[in-house]
């Protein structure tokens, strides 16, 4: 018997139904499709294929099969127009494709076909919410629950709607149905321990476990410290959050998901905590509640630096595994207009595959390789001026840290951002920019506070604005927003000439000036607008922000309450308040003022932090460090001890303790404190520097490695740069030393401030006829030692040398130098300048390329007079200098130590000692005092060339003798100046010098003993006198 087409079709249909029942849907679809092809008029075949197509469509994974899924639903609907599964599936497909109007029509059609199919009201409600109709959506979901009180999806959808409207009390109750919905992203955890619902813990241990995504955990971890006030808390979170959330106060332990759980008595999912606490909009736990590790935050701030631009972080894509990610994320190309803004440094915080989008934008710096977890990301975010992010975990992190954040939200954003708001009660520093349509008058700017004001009503009601002036003002605003600031400024000025009291134009003119970098003029104009209309919050907001940008933070803080009272723009004014009063910001300011030697200001800010956070170990550490610097060791010890009682994991506290102990002459204990700091943080620059200085003072060569680590960790640590420079000089590694020596100007205790000229600094380029000013610095000896480099510079062109007045006559004869002027006298015209001690760096000088001392001419008349004056002295003539200036106590010795030398035979002694120390030889007839006749260094040079030898401690006299090529023996302390190097009896700077060094601290007797022996060997003088001790 031959099977007919109808028979074959029936066989395929039955086989398809059988396979469909076994879950083999693709095969079932093929058999049903064959059945329809064989017998297209049979309604049973069409119904079977419609079922198979709809089922297959519902099973297709992800968004890769959207077109095929829609085609299958449409096929099922074509075969059976009233096929509910196909109608619902196609409606959902349209909604997910971003076609809410079409989806709405589809769901309404279903209700027309099946009025009793109330479950479709949930789908309809979702579409209405996306259309900005959340209240209608609430009513629809309530209708579903009337008919189906146990419908978990309807409860969950209602929860989302209520929470999005801010109806938290009811919303949290319905939100507990999330575990029963089919597509909820987190499985319910089944523990034998009961669920905690808010009852007293009474010492029991609770497990708080995260659910859903990283952003959810960041948002709701704020409840963990609240729970910890009633019992012991274990917090289980995703691994990338462990290090960050370990800092939450009161938490007994933070563990990563997947690790073995410790014993616990009750448990609660994180997103059930708001319901347990009965949270409403008015009782939200406040932000910020997370903080970045201070050392890592400081490291990121140093890395980012401050080049005057606004540092803005960018995130344009969320988690690709989220089914709604296509809606939340945006194409990188859409950011192009933003990236063209001036004055902004763009930093990418985007991680994952989408970070590859940066290939399109070389102006954005990719920091993703260094963002290893959220603790590291938090450290970076804490130093940014702003973070612009789509709905991502970084957006929650920014808000949790209390940092300014702008959210780029889809038209119908997630419930947690609430509906119809551009701020967030969860995060006061967040400002939402959604894709929902805005009124025609609404405008957005790269910095919202700088949006030009354009109120329709005139400032002064008694003086109505003419239509012409009104049009002119709106034209100015349009030009301003288009970036044509100069044209806009002309129009604002034109308006002000006609209406001087037009405060909007005055305000906007101020914004133009601020945006152009002229903060002073901008502040003046904005202040005038505030004075004209002190009741308008926008003006105050601009004024406070401009003060903040200008670094006038105290004034900004005093003015900020007016912004908050008047309203301004809530999102940005809240962010501004958080920035100005954020304890981390206050601490950073305090540290900056401390580095600038403004200890009183730093102390005031640190105390303000302590008032906000009485248990802030960081603030106590800072106050303790300030007490060390201001000579209050007892107060310092008490403050630091309090800090360590609160937090023994703060490396900075141990570093400050090290400084205190070092200042008290307790080096071993200071080193132990620094070692403890480095155990906690191997990159603690302060501890590295302090440990390096301690080892250096004890002559340990490992100091150089510590200094190198210190400047690597903290490139702005001027003290470690200087120490490294000095150490390298002492070891003769000059070429490397000069680079670090340039940091001398940053040190508050450096002997002279940097000179600021309008002319640029010379860096070695050809002078081409231009005049170079070389200006002396530091002491007389420094100018004498480095004067040779002025002569080198003169080989390149015209040089003017500025020196201290006592050196003017002597150095006026430097070969090649066009003119020598005294410091304080008017300077002649010049084109470039360079500090004298920066010239070796310009020339790349090393020990092998040191220029020889310059043969300065000595006044012949003066020299002849001195020869006549000294010619009658018997034997060898030796000059003596035993003390430097008042600040050189460590280099000086008492005159009495030299007395044993005076009995050596065949020698005549002459004092070249200037200043009060000369009185020490009063009554000593063996030494002739020449000091009354030494008016300046030209006089001294003339006397010095008539002597056979000069014996001096480390003073300018040693440099003068070396410059003149005269024999000179220099007596050096144990910790000698870097210019004399170490372990050498000669000097590469001055071939005529011989060095006598202390073998240990204070060993002047040993130096005098070796000096006496050398005198005997050199001049044949008998060593017949004991050396005093």
Residue pairs with C-beta under 8 A, 6 or more apart in sequence:
3 11
5 38
5 39
6 38
6 39
6 42
8 38
9 34
9 35
9 36
9 38
9 39
9 42
9 45
10 35
10 39
12 31
12 32
12 34
12 35
12 38
13 31
13 32
13 35
13 44
13 45
13 48
15 31
16 27
16 28
16 29
16 30
16 31
16 32
16 35
16 48
16 49
16 52
17 28
17 32
17 48
18 28
19 25
19 27
19 28
19 31
20 28
20 51
20 52
20 55
25 52
25 55
25 56
25 59
26 56
28 52
28 55
28 56
29 49
29 52
29 53
29 56
32 45
32 48
32 49
32 51
32 52
32 53
33 49
33 52
35 42
35 45
35 48
35 49
36 42
36 45
36 46
36 49
36 79
38 45
39 45
40 46
46 79
46 80
47 79
47 80
47 83
49 75
49 76
49 79
50 75
50 76
50 77
50 79
50 80
50 83
50 86
51 76
51 83
51 85
53 72
53 73
53 75
53 76
53 79
53 86
54 72
54 73
54 76
54 83
54 85
54 86
54 89
55 85
56 72
57 68
57 69
57 70
57 72
57 73
57 76
57 86
57 89
57 93
58 85
58 89
60 68
60 69
60 72
63 326
66 93
66 96
66 97
69 89
69 93
70 90
70 93
70 97
73 86
73 89
73 90
73 93
74 86
74 90
76 83
76 85
76 86
76 89
77 83
77 86
77 87
77 90
80 86
82 113
82 114
84 110
84 113
84 114
84 117
87 106
87 109
87 110
87 113
88 107
88 110
88 120
88 123
90 106
91 103
91 106
91 107
91 110
91 120
91 123
91 127
92 103
92 123
94 100
94 102
94 103
94 106
95 103
95 123
95 126
95 127
95 130
98 327
100 127
100 130
100 131
101 131
103 123
103 127
104 124
104 127
104 128
104 131
107 120
107 123
107 124
107 127
108 124
110 117
110 120
111 117
111 120
111 121
111 124
114 120
118 143
118 144
118 146
118 147
118 148
119 144
119 148
119 151
119 154
121 140
121 141
121 143
121 144
121 154
122 140
122 141
122 144
122 151
122 153
122 154
122 157
124 137
124 140
125 136
125 137
125 138
125 140
125 141
125 144
125 157
125 161
126 137
126 157
128 134
128 136
128 137
128 140
129 137
129 160
129 161
129 164
129 412
129 419
130 411
130 412
131 412
132 411
132 412
132 419
132 420
132 436
134 161
134 164
134 165
134 419
135 165
137 161
138 158
138 161
138 162
138 165
141 154
141 157
141 158
141 161
142 158
144 151
144 154
145 151
145 154
145 155
145 158
148 154
152 177
152 178
152 180
152 181
153 181
153 182
155 174
155 177
156 174
156 175
156 177
156 178
156 180
156 181
156 184
158 174
159 171
159 172
159 173
159 174
159 175
159 177
159 178
160 171
160 175
160 415
161 171
161 415
162 168
162 170
162 171
162 174
163 171
163 172
163 175
163 415
163 416
164 415
164 417
164 418
164 419
165 418
165 419
166 281
166 418
166 425
168 274
168 279
168 280
168 281
169 278
169 280
172 272
172 274
172 275
172 278
172 279
173 275
175 271
175 272
175 275
176 272
176 275
178 184
178 271
179 188
183 323
185 212
185 213
185 322
186 211
186 212
189 209
189 267
189 269
191 207
191 267
193 207
193 264
193 265
193 266
193 267
194 266
194 267
195 266
195 267
195 268
195 272
196 206
196 266
196 267
196 268
196 276
197 268
197 276
198 276
198 277
198 278
200 230
201 227
201 230
201 231
201 232
201 265
201 266
202 231
203 231
203 232
204 231
204 232
204 265
204 266
205 231
205 232
205 233
205 234
205 252
205 262
205 263
205 264
205 265
205 266
206 227
206 231
206 232
206 233
206 234
206 264
206 265
206 266
206 267
206 268
207 234
207 236
207 261
207 264
207 266
207 267
207 268
208 223
208 224
208 227
208 233
208 234
208 235
208 236
208 267
208 268
208 269
208 270
208 273
209 236
209 257
209 267
209 268
209 269
209 270
210 216
210 217
210 221
210 235
210 236
210 237
210 238
210 241
210 257
210 269
210 270
211 217
211 269
211 270
211 271
212 271
213 319
213 322
213 393
214 238
214 240
214 241
214 319
214 374
214 393
214 396
215 391
215 392
215 393
215 395
215 396
216 270
216 271
217 237
217 238
217 241
217 245
217 270
218 241
218 290
218 374
218 393
218 396
218 397
218 400
219 396
219 399
219 400
219 416
219 426
220 270
220 271
220 273
220 274
221 235
221 237
221 241
221 245
221 248
221 270
221 289
221 290
221 400
222 285
222 287
222 289
222 400
223 270
223 273
223 274
223 277
223 285
224 233
224 235
224 245
224 248
224 250
224 251
224 270
225 248
225 249
225 250
225 251
225 289
226 273
226 277
226 285
227 233
227 268
227 273
228 249
228 250
228 251
228 252
229 250
232 252
233 250
233 251
233 252
234 251
234 252
234 253
234 254
234 255
234 261
234 262
234 264
235 245
235 248
235 251
235 253
235 254
235 255
236 254
236 255
236 256
236 257
236 259
236 261
237 245
237 254
237 255
237 256
237 257
238 256
238 257
239 256
239 257
239 258
239 373
240 373
240 374
241 373
241 374
242 254
242 255
242 256
242 373
243 373
243 374
243 375
244 290
244 292
244 373
244 374
244 375
244 378
245 251
245 254
245 290
246 254
247 290
247 291
247 293
248 254
248 289
248 290
253 262
255 261
255 262
268 276
277 283
279 285
281 425
284 425
284 426
286 428
287 399
287 400
287 402
287 426
287 427
287 428
287 429
288 399
288 400
288 401
288 402
288 403
288 429
288 578
288 582
289 400
290 378
290 397
290 400
290 401
291 378
291 382
291 401
291 584
292 375
292 378
292 379
292 381
292 382
292 401
292 584
293 375
293 378
293 379
294 587
294 618
294 650
294 652
295 651
295 652
295 681
295 683
295 684
296 375
296 376
296 379
297 378
297 379
297 382
297 383
297 584
298 714
299 379
299 683
299 713
299 714
300 379
300 380
300 382
300 383
301 383
301 588
302 714
302 715
302 716
304 311
304 345
304 347
304 380
304 383
304 384
307 345
308 343
309 343
309 344
309 345
310 343
310 344
310 345
310 385
310 386
310 447
311 345
311 347
311 383
311 384
311 385
311 386
312 344
312 345
312 346
312 347
312 384
312 385
312 386
312 387
312 388
313 347
313 348
313 349
313 380
313 381
313 384
313 386
313 387
313 388
313 389
313 394
313 398
314 335
314 346
314 347
314 348
314 349
314 350
314 364
314 387
314 388
314 389
315 348
315 349
315 350
315 387
315 388
315 389
315 390
315 392
315 394
315 395
316 329
316 330
316 331
316 332
316 334
316 335
316 350
316 354
316 357
316 389
316 390
316 408
317 325
317 329
317 330
317 350
317 352
317 354
317 357
317 390
317 392
318 325
318 328
318 329
318 390
318 391
318 392
318 393
319 325
319 352
319 392
319 393
320 329
320 352
320 353
320 354
322 328
327 410
328 390
328 391
328 392
328 409
328 410
328 414
329 354
329 390
330 390
330 408
332 354
332 357
332 358
332 360
332 361
333 360
335 361
336 361
338 388
338 446
339 346
339 361
339 363
339 364
341 446
343 515
343 517
344 446
345 365
346 361
346 363
346 364
346 365
347 364
347 365
347 367
347 380
347 384
348 355
348 358
348 364
348 365
348 366
348 367
348 368
349 367
349 368
349 371
349 377
349 380
349 381
349 387
349 389
349 394
350 357
350 358
350 366
350 368
351 368
351 371
355 366
355 368
358 364
358 366
367 380
370 376
370 380
371 377
371 380
374 393
374 397
377 394
377 397
378 397
378 401
381 387
381 394
381 397
381 398
381 401
381 403
382 401
382 403
382 584
384 403
385 404
386 403
386 404
386 405
386 406
387 394
387 395
387 398
387 403
387 404
387 405
387 406
388 405
388 406
388 408
389 395
389 398
389 405
389 406
389 407
389 408
390 407
390 408
390 409
391 407
391 408
391 409
391 410
391 413
391 414
391 417
395 405
395 407
395 430
396 427
398 404
398 405
398 427
398 429
398 430
399 405
399 424
399 426
399 427
399 429
399 430
400 427
402 428
402 429
402 578
402 582
402 584
403 429
403 575
403 578
403 579
403 582
404 429
404 431
404 572
404 575
404 576
404 578
404 579
405 427
405 429
405 430
405 431
405 575
406 430
406 431
406 432
406 433
407 417
407 424
407 430
407 431
407 432
407 433
407 434
408 433
408 435
409 417
409 432
409 433
409 434
409 435
410 434
410 435
411 434
411 435
411 436
412 436
413 419
413 432
413 434
416 426
417 424
417 432
417 434
418 424
418 425
421 432
422 431
422 432
422 433
422 434
422 570
422 571
423 430
423 431
423 432
423 570
423 571
423 574
424 430
424 432
424 571
428 574
428 575
428 577
428 578
429 574
429 575
429 578
429 579
430 571
430 575
431 448
431 569
431 571
431 572
431 575
432 571
433 444
443 451
443 481
444 451
445 451
445 481
448 569
448 571
448 572
449 541
449 542
449 545
449 569
449 572
449 576
450 511
450 514
450 515
450 542
450 545
452 476
452 477
452 480
452 481
452 488
452 504
452 507
452 508
452 511
453 504
453 507
453 508
453 536
453 538
453 539
454 473
454 474
454 477
454 504
455 504
456 470
458 464
458 465
459 501
459 502
459 503
459 504
459 532
459 533
460 501
463 499
463 501
465 473
465 499
465 502
469 495
469 498
469 499
469 502
472 491
472 494
472 495
473 491
473 495
473 502
473 504
473 505
475 491
476 488
476 491
476 492
476 495
476 505
476 508
477 488
477 508
479 485
479 487
479 488
479 491
480 488
480 508
480 511
480 512
485 512
485 515
485 516
488 508
488 512
489 509
489 512
489 513
492 505
492 506
492 508
492 509
492 512
493 509
495 502
495 505
496 502
496 505
496 506
496 509
499 505
501 532
503 528
503 529
503 532
503 533
503 536
503 539
504 529
506 525
506 526
506 528
506 529
506 532
507 525
507 526
507 529
507 538
507 539
507 542
509 525
510 521
510 522
510 523
510 524
510 525
510 526
510 527
510 528
510 529
510 542
510 546
511 522
511 526
511 542
512 522
513 519
513 521
513 522
513 525
514 522
514 523
514 526
514 542
514 546
514 549
515 522
519 546
519 549
519 550
520 550
522 546
523 543
523 546
523 547
523 550
526 539
526 542
526 543
526 546
527 543
529 536
529 539
529 542
530 536
530 539
530 540
530 543
533 539
534 540
534 562
535 566
536 566
537 562
537 563
537 566
537 567
537 568
537 569
537 573
538 568
538 569
540 559
540 562
540 563
540 566
540 568
541 563
541 568
541 569
541 572
541 573
541 576
543 559
544 556
544 559
544 560
544 563
544 576
544 580
545 556
545 576
547 553
547 555
547 556
547 559
548 556
548 576
548 579
548 580
553 580
553 589
556 580
557 580
557 581
560 573
560 576
560 577
560 580
563 573
563 576
563 577
564 573
564 577
567 573
579 585
581 612
583 609
583 612
583 613
583 616
583 619
586 605
586 606
586 608
586 609
586 612
587 605
587 606
587 609
587 616
587 618
587 619
587 622
589 605
590 601
590 602
590 603
590 605
590 606
590 609
590 622
591 602
591 622
593 599
593 601
593 602
593 605
594 602
594 622
594 625
594 626
594 629
595 748
596 748
597 748
599 626
599 629
599 630
602 622
602 626
603 623
603 626
606 619
606 622
606 623
606 626
607 619
607 623
609 616
609 618
609 619
610 616
610 619
610 620
610 623
613 619
615 646
616 646
617 643
617 644
617 646
617 647
617 650
617 653
618 643
618 650
618 652
620 639
620 640
620 642
620 643
620 646
620 653
621 639
621 640
621 643
621 650
621 652
621 653
621 656
623 639
624 635
624 636
624 637
624 639
624 640
624 643
624 653
624 656
624 657
624 660
625 636
625 656
625 659
627 633
627 635
627 636
627 639
628 636
628 656
628 659
628 660
628 663
633 660
633 663
633 664
636 656
636 660
637 660
640 653
640 656
640 657
640 660
643 650
643 653
644 650
644 653
644 654
644 657
647 653
649 680
650 680
651 676
651 677
651 678
651 680
651 681
651 684
651 687
652 677
652 684
652 686
653 677
654 673
654 674
654 676
654 677
654 680
654 687
655 673
655 674
655 677
655 684
655 686
655 687
655 690
656 686
657 670
657 673
658 670
658 671
658 673
658 674
658 677
658 687
658 690
658 691
659 670
659 686
659 690
660 670
661 667
661 669
661 670
661 673
662 670
662 690
662 693
662 694
667 694
667 697
667 698
670 690
670 694
671 691
671 694
671 695
674 687
674 688
674 690
674 691
674 694
675 687
675 691
677 684
677 686
677 687
678 684
678 687
678 688
678 691
681 687
683 709
683 713
684 713
685 710
685 711
685 713
685 714
685 717
685 720
686 714
686 717
688 706
688 707
688 709
688 710
688 713
688 720
689 706
689 707
689 710
689 717
689 719
689 720
689 723
691 706
692 703
692 704
692 706
692 707
692 710
692 720
692 723
693 703
693 723
695 702
695 703
695 706
696 703
696 723
696 727
697 975
703 723
703 727
704 724
704 727
704 728
704 731
707 720
707 723
707 724
707 727
708 724
710 717
710 720
710 724
711 717
711 720
711 721
711 724
711 740
714 720
716 746
718 743
718 744
718 746
718 747
719 747
721 740
721 741
721 742
721 743
721 746
722 740
722 741
722 743
722 744
722 747
724 737
724 740
725 737
725 738
725 739
725 740
725 741
725 743
725 744
725 978
726 737
726 978
727 978
728 734
728 736
728 737
728 740
729 737
729 741
729 978
729 979
729 981
730 978
730 981
730 982
731 981
731 982
732 847
732 981
732 988
733 846
734 840
734 845
734 846
734 847
734 850
735 844
735 845
735 846
738 838
738 840
738 841
738 845
739 841
741 837
741 841
742 838
742 841
744 750
745 753
745 754
751 777
751 778
751 779
752 777
752 778
754 835
755 775
755 833
755 835
757 773
757 833
759 773
759 830
759 831
759 832
759 833
760 832
760 833
761 832
761 833
761 834
762 772
762 832
762 833
762 834
762 842
763 842
764 842
764 843
766 796
766 797
767 796
767 797
767 798
767 832
768 797
769 797
769 798
770 797
770 798
770 830
770 831
770 832
771 797
771 798
771 799
771 800
771 818
771 828
771 829
771 830
771 831
771 832
772 793
772 796
772 797
772 798
772 799
772 800
772 830
772 831
772 832
772 833
772 834
773 799
773 800
773 802
773 827
773 830
773 832
773 833
773 834
774 789
774 790
774 793
774 799
774 800
774 801
774 802
774 833
774 834
774 835
774 836
774 839
775 801
775 802
775 823
775 833
775 834
775 835
775 836
776 782
776 783
776 801
776 802
776 803
776 804
776 807
776 823
776 836
777 783
777 835
777 836
777 837
778 837
779 885
779 956
780 804
780 806
780 807
780 937
780 956
780 959
781 954
781 955
781 956
781 958
781 959
782 836
782 837
783 803
783 804
783 807
783 811
783 836
784 807
784 937
784 956
784 959
784 960
784 963
785 959
785 962
785 963
785 979
785 989
786 836
786 837
786 839
786 840
787 801
787 803
787 811
787 814
787 836
787 854
787 856
787 963
788 851
788 852
788 853
788 854
789 836
789 839
789 840
789 843
789 845
789 851
790 799
790 801
790 814
790 817
790 836
790 839
791 814
791 815
791 816
791 817
791 851
791 854
792 839
792 843
792 851
793 799
793 834
793 839
793 842
794 814
794 815
794 816
794 817
794 818
795 816
798 818
799 816
799 817
799 818
800 817
800 818
800 819
800 820
800 821
800 827
800 828
800 830
801 811
801 814
801 817
801 819
801 820
801 821
801 836
802 820
802 821
802 822
802 823
802 827
803 811
803 820
803 821
803 822
803 823
804 822
804 823
805 822
805 823
805 824
805 936
806 936
806 937
807 936
807 937
808 820
808 821
808 822
808 936
809 859
809 936
809 937
809 938
810 856
810 936
810 937
810 938
810 941
811 817
811 820
811 856
812 820
813 856
813 857
814 820
814 854
814 856
815 854
815 855
819 828
821 827
821 828
834 842
843 849
845 851
847 988
850 988
850 989
852 991
853 962
853 963
853 964
853 965
853 989
853 990
853 991
854 963
855 964
855 965
856 941
856 963
856 964
858 938
858 941
858 942
858 945
858 964
859 938
859 941
859 942
862 938
862 939
862 942
863 942
863 945
863 946
865 942
866 942
866 943
866 945
866 946
867 946
869 946
870 877
870 910
870 943
870 946
870 947
873 908
873 910
873 928
874 906
874 908
875 905
875 906
875 907
875 908
875 1019
876 906
876 907
876 908
876 948
876 949
876 1019
877 908
877 910
877 946
877 947
877 948
877 949
878 907
878 908
878 909
878 910
878 947
878 948
878 949
878 950
878 951
879 910
879 911
879 912
879 930
879 943
879 944
879 947
879 949
879 950
879 951
879 952
879 957
880 898
880 909
880 910
880 911
880 912
880 913
880 927
880 950
880 951
880 952
881 911
881 912
881 913
881 950
881 951
881 952
881 953
881 955
881 957
882 892
882 893
882 894
882 895
882 897
882 898
882 913
882 917
882 920
882 952
882 953
883 892
883 893
883 895
883 913
883 915
883 917
883 920
883 953
883 955
884 891
884 892
884 953
884 954
884 955
885 915
888 953
888 954
888 955
890 973
890 975
891 953
891 954
891 955
891 972
891 973
891 977
892 917
892 953
893 953
893 971
893 1004
894 920
895 913
895 917
895 920
895 921
895 924
896 920
896 1028
897 1004
897 1005
897 1008
897 1028
898 951
898 1008
899 924
899 1028
900 1008
900 1012
900 1025
900 1026
900 1027
900 1028
901 909
901 1008
901 1011
901 1012
901 1015
901 1025
902 909
902 924
902 926
902 927
903 926
903 1024
903 1025
904 1012
904 1015
904 1016
904 1021
904 1022
904 1023
904 1024
904 1025
905 1021
905 1022
905 1024
906 1019
906 1020
906 1021
907 1015
907 1019
907 1021
908 928
909 926
909 927
909 928
910 927
910 928
910 929
910 930
910 943
910 947
911 918
911 921
911 927
911 928
911 929
911 930
911 931
912 930
912 931
912 934
912 940
912 943
912 944
912 950
912 952
912 957
913 921
913 929
913 931
914 931
914 934
918 929
918 931
921 927
921 929
930 943
933 939
933 943
934 940
934 943
937 956
937 960
940 957
940 960
941 960
941 964
944 950
944 957
944 960
944 961
944 964
944 966
945 964
945 966
947 966
948 967
948 1019
949 967
949 968
949 969
949 1018
950 957
950 958
950 961
950 966
950 967
950 968
950 969
951 968
951 969
951 971
951 1011
952 958
952 961
952 968
952 969
952 970
952 971
953 970
953 971
953 972
954 970
954 971
954 972
954 973
954 976
954 977
954 980
957 968
958 968
958 970
958 990
958 993
959 990
961 967
961 968
961 990
961 992
961 993
962 968
962 987
962 989
962 990
962 992
962 993
963 990
965 991
965 992
966 992
967 992
967 994
968 990
968 992
968 993
968 994
969 993
969 994
969 995
969 996
969 1011
969 1014
970 980
970 987
970 993
970 994
970 995
970 996
971 996
971 1004
971 1007
971 1011
972 980
972 995
972 996
972 997
972 998
973 998
973 1001
974 997
974 998
974 999
974 1000
974 1001
974 1002
974 1003
975 1001
976 982
976 997
979 987
979 989
980 987
980 995
981 987
981 988
984 995
985 994
985 995
985 996
985 997
986 993
986 994
986 995
987 993
987 995
994 1014
996 1007
996 1010
996 1011
996 1014
997 1007
998 1004
998 1006
998 1007
999 1006
1000 1006
1005 1027
1005 1028
1005 1029
1008 1027
1008 1028
1009 1027
1012 1023
1012 1025
1012 1027
1013 1023
1015 1021
1015 1023
1016 1022
1016 1023
